[in-house]
Amino acid sequence: MAEKVTVRLKVNGRDYEGTCEPRKLLSDFIRQDLGLTGTHVGCEHGVCGACTIILDGRTVRSCLMFAVQADGAEILTVEGLAAPDGTLHPVQQAFWDQHGLQCGFCTPGFLMTVYEFVNQVKARNHQPTEEEIREALSGNLCRCTGYVNIVKAVQQACGIPVESPVAH
């Protein structure tokens, strides 16, 4: 067994320190060591996008990184999106309003991907086309929804008017 190493991270604004084997995946460290189970692990090959997090301001697949590679980094997981009082982040609210989820397994990865996309769109003061939205979502897989309502959720989060589905 390899000697354990110390990993220090800031996750969702909180400092964490833990020890793990150098081969431990960041996704496993987040879920098992930090207890933040909102980051899902699907394919473990970086293909499905379920494990997407924001690391130092950019989306990454946490199943493709070792925890030691993230030492000193600042991470945002799906648990860090909502306000401390429970108010949903606008991206989360858009997914809720537009019924942009079904079983929910892929949703945390989509939320993190969309979070970064919306920030980029707003920084450029740009209104993305449906094609641009679908391209931005192309690294995340959903087996349930058909993506129609996910695209509508992204449009809403970007400030594009969309017709709301039937009330909850």
BELJO-V417679 format. One record per run of one state. SS is the DSSP state (h for helix, s for strand, l for the rest). FROM is the first residue (numbers start at 0). LEN is the number of residues. If there is no record, write none. Layout:
SS;FROM;LEN  SS;FROM;LEN
This chain:
l;0;3  s;3;8  l;11;2  s;13;8  l;21;3  s;24;1  h;25;8  l;33;18  s;51;4  l;55;2  s;57;4  h;61;3  l;64;1  s;65;1  h;66;4  l;70;3  s;73;3  l;76;1  h;77;3  l;80;9  h;89;8  l;97;9  h;106;17  l;123;6  h;129;8  l;137;10  h;147;10  l;157;11
